[in-house]
Amino acid sequence: MRVYDSFGPNPRALRIFLLEKGLELPTETVDLLGGENRATAYTAKNPAGQVPALELDDGRVLAETVAIFEYLEEKHPMPALVGGTPEERAETRMWTRRVELNITEHLYNGFRFAEGLEMFKTRLPVIPEAAAGLKATVQKRLAWLDGLMEGRTFVAGDRFTIADIVLYCALDFGGSVGQPLDPACGRVARWMARVAERPSARASLHPMSDAVGAKG
C-alpha cells in the first residue's frame, strides 16, 4: 500500500489516524499548494483530485478520507478508532457524519470561497458570496455541538474516534485561516485542548505548516 500525502487538514487527519494505530505505510508527497493533485498524472489515479489517497496493493485507489479510515480499521482493528462492536461503529459513523455535514464541509468551503479563493478559483467551482454564510453556519453548528458535549470526553462519548480526528483537524486548520472557535463554545474548546495534547496531534503537523501559516 502507498499513501498519497500532502499539506492540508484531511491529509493531516490520515496522519493522525496512522499514528494512533501505530501504522507506518510508504508515502508519496503530492504538492497540493502547487496544484500537483489536479495534474493528469495524479487524477489518473484519483479522478477527484483529492488528497489524501491510499493506493492498494492491487492498484486500486481509495480517495475519501473516512473510507480510508474504515478500510484500515478493518485491516488493523486495534486500537479501535471506529469501534469494537456494531453499536460503537454505528455511533462513530453517526457522529462523523454529523461533524462533516454540519461543520467541516462548511468550514472548508468558507475558506475556499474567501481566504483560499486565489488558489481554488481555477481548481473547482467557487461561490465567493456564500463564504460569509458558510462561516456563520459553522459557528452556529459548533454552538449546537457545544451544547451536546456536556459530560463527554470526546465527540462520541468516552472513546477517541475518527469523529474527533475529522473535527479536530478542521477546527485547528480553521483557527489558522480566519475561522477561530467562538470562546463561548467552552466545552468544544476544552475538547480541542484534550485532543491537542495527544502525541499524534503534535506529530501530524506538516513540515510546511509554519511556512504556509496554517495548520495542515
N, C-alpha and C positions, 0 to 999 in steps of 0.2 A: 504494500500500500504506500501511497505518497500523498502528503498534504500540500495543497497549494495555499500558501500563506502570504499575508501582506500586512501593512499598516491598516488599522480600522477596527471598529468595535466588534464586528462579527468575527473576523479572524482572531481577535483577542479572546472572544468567548470560547472558541475552539481550543486556543492555547490553555485557557484556564481549565477546561474540561480534561484535556490530556494531562495536565499537571496534577489535577485532583485524582485522576485514575492511575497516575504513575506510568503512563504510556509514553514511549518515545517512538515516533514514526519519522521516516525520511521526509524531508521538507524541501520544497522548491519555492523560492520567493518570487512573487508577482509584483511588479511595480504598479500599484493601484494609482498612486498620485500621477504617474506618467502616462496612465491610460493603457498599460500593457494588458490589463484584463479585458479590454474591448478590442484588442487586436485579433486577427484571424487565427493565429497560432493557438490562442487560449480559447476563443469562442468555438473553435472546432471541437474542443473537449467539453466545454461548458457553454452552450448557446446563450444562456442568460448573462454571461459575463460577470458572474458574482464571485466573490472571494469571501470565505474560504471554499475550497472544494476538496474532495477526497477521491483519489483515483484508486480503484480496487485492483487486486492482482490480475483480474481478467480483463482490465482495460476500461471497465465501466466507471463512470464518474458520478459521484453524489455531490450535489451543489447547494442544497438547502442546509443551513447550519443545524437546525433541530433534527432533520433527517439523519445527518451525520452523527449527532449525539445518539440518536436511537439505535443506529446501526452498531456503533462502537460499544454501546451498553450491552447489546445482545451478544457481542463477541467477548466482552470483558465485563461481566455483570457486577463485579465488586471493585471498589465500593459503589454502591448503587446511587446513581445521580438522577435516574428516572424513578426507580422504585423497585423494591424487592418482592412485592405482591401485586396482583391485579388491581387492588384498591389503591395502593400507593402510586402505581403507574398512572391510573386514571386521574387521580388527584393532581399529580405533577403536570400531566398534559393539559388539564383544565386550567391550571394557573398559568402555565406557559402561554396558552392561547389567549387568556385574558390580558396578560402582560403585553403580548405582541399586538393584539387588535386595539387595545385601549391606549397604549403608551408608546411603545418603541417605534412602531411604524410611523406614527405621527411625529415623533421626535426626529427621526431620520429625515423625513420629507420636509419638516420645518427647516432643517439645516440645508438640505439640498436646494430648496427653493429660495434661500436667503444667503447666509454666510458662505455656503458652498456653491452658489449659483454659477460662478465663473467656471468652476471645474465641471459641473454636471450638465450645463445647458446644451452641450454638444454630445452628451452621452445618453440622455434619457429625457422623456417629456417632463418639463418643469412648469410650475404654476406659481410664479412669484407672489401674486396677490393672495395666495392661500396660506403663505407662510405664517402670518400673524395668528390666523385662526387655528392652524395646526398646533402652534406653540401654546396657545391658550388652552386647547383641548388637553394637551399633555399635563398642564398644571391642574386642570380640573380633575382629571382621572387619577393623578397622583394624590390629590386630596381625598378622593374616593378610596384609593388603596390604603392611605394612611389610616383612615377610619376602620379598616378591616385588619390592621396589623396589631391591634390590642392583644397582648398576651402571646404574640407569635415571635419566635426567634428568627424564622425565615419565612419566605413568601407562602410556602405550602405547609407551614406549621413548625415542627421541631427539626425537620430534615432539610439539609442543604441540597438543593436540586438544580436542574438545568433552568428552572424558572428564575432562580436567584442569579445565575450566571448571565442569562439573557438581559435581565433588568439592570443588573449592576453595570455591565459593560456599556449599555445605552446611557444610563444616567451619568456615569463617570465621563463618558465622551461628551454628553450634552452640557455638563457643567463647564467644560473647557471650550465650548463653541457658542456661548451666549445663551444657554438654556439652563441656568442654575436651578437647583432644587429650592423651592419656597421654604424658608425657615419654619413656616407654620407646620410643615409636614415633619414633626419631630420624630414620630415612630419610624418613618422611612429613613430619616437622617441617621437614626441610631442603627437601623438595619444596615445602611450603607457603611457605617463605621465598622460594624462587625465583619462584614464581608471584606472590607479593605484590609483588615488585619490578617486575613488568610494569606499564607505564603504564596499561593497561586495568583492572588490579585496583584501582588507586587512583582512577581517574576514574569507575569504575562505581558507587561507593557512593552510595546515595540520599541526598539532602539531609536527609531525616528521620532518618537513622541515629543521629546524636548525640542528638537529642531522644528517640528511642524507646529508645536504649540497646542497640541490636542492629545487627549488620552485615547490611544488606539492600539 
